[in-house]
Amino acid sequence: MSALKLFAFVFGGSMLLLVGCSMGSLMIREQESPLDFEATVARITENARRQGWEVPRAFDFRTALVKRGQPDPGRITVLKLCSPEFASRMFARDTSKFVSVMAPCSVSVYERSDGRTYVSSMNMKLISKLMGREVGPVLSDIAEEDEQILAFLE
C-alpha cells in the first residue's frame, strides 16, 4: 500500500470515527431544567397530556436498580409518551412499522451529582430528516409537539 493510500485510509477512518462519536450528541438532546426533579416530571406529564398525548408509564430506574441489588444511580425517571394520532399515522403501512422500536417516545428526567435536574430526549427534528418520505413527515410533526411539551426548558 502506498504512503498516500495509507494516509487516506487512516485519515478517512479517523474522520468517520469522529463523526460517529459526535452523532450521539446530535441525536439526543440534553437540557437543564429550571425546575426541581418532581416539578420537571409533573410539568412534562401535564404538557404532554395538554397536547393530547398519553403518558402510559413512568419508569423509575433508581427503584428498579436498587431493588435488584445494584448501585444507586440517583434519581432517573423515564417518561413514556404516546400520541395515538401520530402512532396511527406512523403504523398505517406495513413498510413503516419498523419504527415502532422508537415508540412510545421516551423523555428522561434525572439528577446529576451536582443536584441539578436535566431532561434528555431524542432529537426528533434531526431523526425526521434521516427517516425518509414515508416516516419523516410524521416524525417532523412529532418534533413540533415535542418542542411544545419541553418549551419550559428553553
MOFEN-V997473 format. One record per residue. N is the residue number from 1. RES is the residue in three letters. PSI is psi as a letter, one per 20 degrees, with the letter a starting at -180 (none if undefined). BURIAL is # if it has 9 or more other ideal C-beta (glycine too) atoms within 8 Angstrom, else .. D_LAST is the distance of its C-alpha to the last C-alpha in Angstrom with 1 decimal. Layout:
n:N res:RES psi:PSI burial:BURIAL d_last:D_LAST
n:N res:RES psi:PSI burial:BURIAL d_last:D_LAST
//
This chain:
n:1 res:MET psi:p burial:. d_last:52.2
n:2 res:SER psi:r burial:. d_last:52.1
n:3 res:ALA psi:h burial:. d_last:50.0
n:4 res:LEU psi:g burial:. d_last:47.9
n:5 res:LYS psi:g burial:. d_last:47.2
n:6 res:LEU psi:g burial:# d_last:46.4
n:7 res:PHE psi:g burial:. d_last:44.0
n:8 res:ALA psi:g burial:. d_last:42.3
n:9 res:PHE psi:g burial:# d_last:42.1
n:10 res:VAL psi:g burial:. d_last:40.6
n:11 res:PHE psi:g burial:. d_last:38.2
n:12 res:GLY psi:g burial:. d_last:37.1
n:13 res:GLY psi:g burial:. d_last:36.7
n:14 res:SER psi:g burial:. d_last:34.7
n:15 res:MET psi:g burial:. d_last:32.3
n:16 res:LEU psi:g burial:. d_last:32.0
n:17 res:LEU psi:g burial:. d_last:31.2
n:18 res:LEU psi:g burial:. d_last:28.5
n:19 res:VAL psi:g burial:. d_last:26.9
n:20 res:GLY psi:g burial:. d_last:27.2
n:21 res:CYS psi:h burial:. d_last:25.7
n:22 res:SER psi:i burial:. d_last:22.6
n:23 res:MET psi:h burial:. d_last:22.2
n:24 res:GLY psi:g burial:. d_last:20.9
n:25 res:SER psi:i burial:. d_last:17.8
n:26 res:LEU psi:h burial:. d_last:17.3
n:27 res:MET psi:h burial:# d_last:18.1
n:28 res:ILE psi:p burial:# d_last:15.9
n:29 res:ARG psi:p burial:. d_last:12.2
n:30 res:GLU psi:p burial:. d_last:11.3
n:31 res:GLN psi:q burial:# d_last:8.2
n:32 res:GLU psi:p burial:. d_last:8.9
n:33 res:SER psi:q burial:# d_last:8.6
n:34 res:PRO psi:i burial:. d_last:8.9
n:35 res:LEU psi:r burial:. d_last:11.8
n:36 res:ASP psi:r burial:. d_last:15.1
n:37 res:PHE psi:g burial:# d_last:16.4
n:38 res:GLU psi:g burial:. d_last:18.2
n:39 res:ALA psi:h burial:. d_last:15.6
n:40 res:THR psi:g burial:# d_last:13.0
n:41 res:VAL psi:g burial:# d_last:15.9
n:42 res:ALA psi:g burial:. d_last:16.8
n:43 res:ARG psi:g burial:# d_last:13.5
n:44 res:ILE psi:g burial:# d_last:13.3
n:45 res:THR psi:g burial:# d_last:17.0
n:46 res:GLU psi:g burial:. d_last:16.9
n:47 res:ASN psi:g burial:# d_last:14.3
n:48 res:ALA psi:g burial:# d_last:16.3
n:49 res:ARG psi:h burial:# d_last:19.6
n:50 res:ARG psi:h burial:. d_last:18.5
n:51 res:GLN psi:j burial:# d_last:18.0
n:52 res:GLY psi:j burial:. d_last:21.5
n:53 res:TRP psi:q burial:# d_last:20.7
n:54 res:GLU psi:q burial:# d_last:22.9
n:55 res:VAL psi:n burial:# d_last:22.0
n:56 res:PRO psi:i burial:. d_last:25.4
n:57 res:ARG psi:q burial:. d_last:24.8
n:58 res:ALA psi:o burial:# d_last:22.9
n:59 res:PHE psi:o burial:. d_last:24.6
n:60 res:ASP psi:n burial:. d_last:24.9
n:61 res:PHE psi:h burial:# d_last:25.7
n:62 res:ARG psi:g burial:# d_last:26.8
n:63 res:THR psi:g burial:. d_last:29.4
n:64 res:ALA psi:g burial:# d_last:30.6
n:65 res:LEU psi:g burial:# d_last:31.2
n:66 res:VAL psi:h burial:# d_last:32.7
n:67 res:LYS psi:h burial:. d_last:35.0
n:68 res:ARG psi:j burial:. d_last:36.3
n:69 res:GLY psi:j burial:. d_last:37.1
n:70 res:GLN psi:r burial:. d_last:34.3
n:71 res:PRO psi:q burial:. d_last:32.5
n:72 res:ASP psi:o burial:. d_last:29.6
n:73 res:PRO psi:i burial:. d_last:26.3
n:74 res:GLY psi:a burial:# d_last:24.3
n:75 res:ARG psi:o burial:. d_last:22.1
n:76 res:ILE psi:o burial:# d_last:20.8
n:77 res:THR psi:p burial:# d_last:20.4
n:78 res:VAL psi:o burial:# d_last:20.0
n:79 res:LEU psi:p burial:# d_last:19.3
n:80 res:LYS psi:p burial:# d_last:21.2
n:81 res:LEU psi:p burial:# d_last:19.9
n:82 res:CYS psi:p burial:# d_last:22.5
n:83 res:SER psi:o burial:# d_last:22.7
n:84 res:PRO psi:h burial:. d_last:26.5
n:85 res:GLU psi:g burial:. d_last:26.3
n:86 res:PHE psi:h burial:# d_last:24.5
n:87 res:ALA psi:g burial:# d_last:26.7
n:88 res:SER psi:g burial:. d_last:29.8
n:89 res:ARG psi:g burial:. d_last:28.9
n:90 res:MET psi:h burial:# d_last:28.2
n:91 res:PHE psi:j burial:# d_last:31.4
n:92 res:ALA psi:h burial:. d_last:33.7
n:93 res:ARG psi:q burial:. d_last:35.5
n:94 res:ASP psi:h burial:. d_last:37.2
n:95 res:THR psi:i burial:. d_last:35.9
n:96 res:SER psi:i burial:# d_last:32.2
n:97 res:LYS psi:i burial:. d_last:32.7
n:98 res:PHE psi:h burial:. d_last:32.1
n:99 res:VAL psi:i burial:# d_last:28.3
n:100 res:SER psi:i burial:. d_last:28.8
n:101 res:VAL psi:h burial:. d_last:28.3
n:102 res:MET psi:j burial:. d_last:24.5
n:103 res:ALA psi:q burial:# d_last:24.7
n:104 res:PRO psi:r burial:# d_last:23.5
n:105 res:CYS psi:q burial:# d_last:19.9
n:106 res:SER psi:p burial:# d_last:18.8
n:107 res:VAL psi:p burial:# d_last:15.6
n:108 res:SER psi:p burial:# d_last:16.3
n:109 res:VAL psi:p burial:# d_last:15.3
n:110 res:TYR psi:q burial:# d_last:17.1
n:111 res:GLU psi:p burial:# d_last:17.9
n:112 res:ARG psi:r burial:. d_last:19.0
n:113 res:SER psi:i burial:. d_last:22.1
n:114 res:ASP psi:i burial:. d_last:20.2
n:115 res:GLY psi:i burial:. d_last:19.3
n:116 res:ARG psi:q burial:. d_last:15.6
n:117 res:THR psi:p burial:# d_last:13.9
n:118 res:TYR psi:q burial:# d_last:12.2
n:119 res:VAL psi:p burial:# d_last:11.4
n:120 res:SER psi:q burial:# d_last:13.0
n:121 res:SER psi:r burial:# d_last:13.9
n:122 res:MET psi:q burial:# d_last:16.0
n:123 res:ASN psi:n burial:# d_last:14.8
n:124 res:MET psi:h burial:# d_last:16.6
n:125 res:LYS psi:g burial:# d_last:16.2
n:126 res:LEU psi:g burial:# d_last:18.2
n:127 res:ILE psi:h burial:# d_last:20.5
n:128 res:SER psi:h burial:# d_last:21.3
n:129 res:LYS psi:h burial:. d_last:22.7
n:130 res:LEU psi:i burial:. d_last:24.8
n:131 res:MET psi:i burial:# d_last:26.3
n:132 res:GLY psi:a burial:. d_last:28.5
n:133 res:ARG psi:h burial:. d_last:29.6
n:134 res:GLU psi:g burial:. d_last:30.4
n:135 res:VAL psi:h burial:# d_last:27.2
n:136 res:GLY psi:g burial:# d_last:24.7
n:137 res:PRO psi:h burial:. d_last:24.3
n:138 res:VAL psi:g burial:# d_last:23.7
n:139 res:LEU psi:h burial:# d_last:21.0
n:140 res:SER psi:g burial:# d_last:19.4
n:141 res:ASP psi:h burial:# d_last:19.4
n:142 res:ILE psi:g burial:# d_last:18.0
n:143 res:ALA psi:g burial:# d_last:15.1
n:144 res:GLU psi:g burial:. d_last:14.3
n:145 res:GLU psi:h burial:# d_last:14.5
n:146 res:ASP psi:g burial:# d_last:12.6
n:147 res:GLU psi:h burial:# d_last:9.5
n:148 res:GLN psi:g burial:# d_last:10.3
n:149 res:ILE psi:h burial:# d_last:11.0
n:150 res:LEU psi:j burial:# d_last:7.9
n:151 res:ALA psi:h burial:. d_last:5.6
n:152 res:PHE psi:i burial:# d_last:5.6
n:153 res:LEU psi:i burial:# d_last:3.8
n:154 res:GLU psi:none burial:. d_last:0.0
//
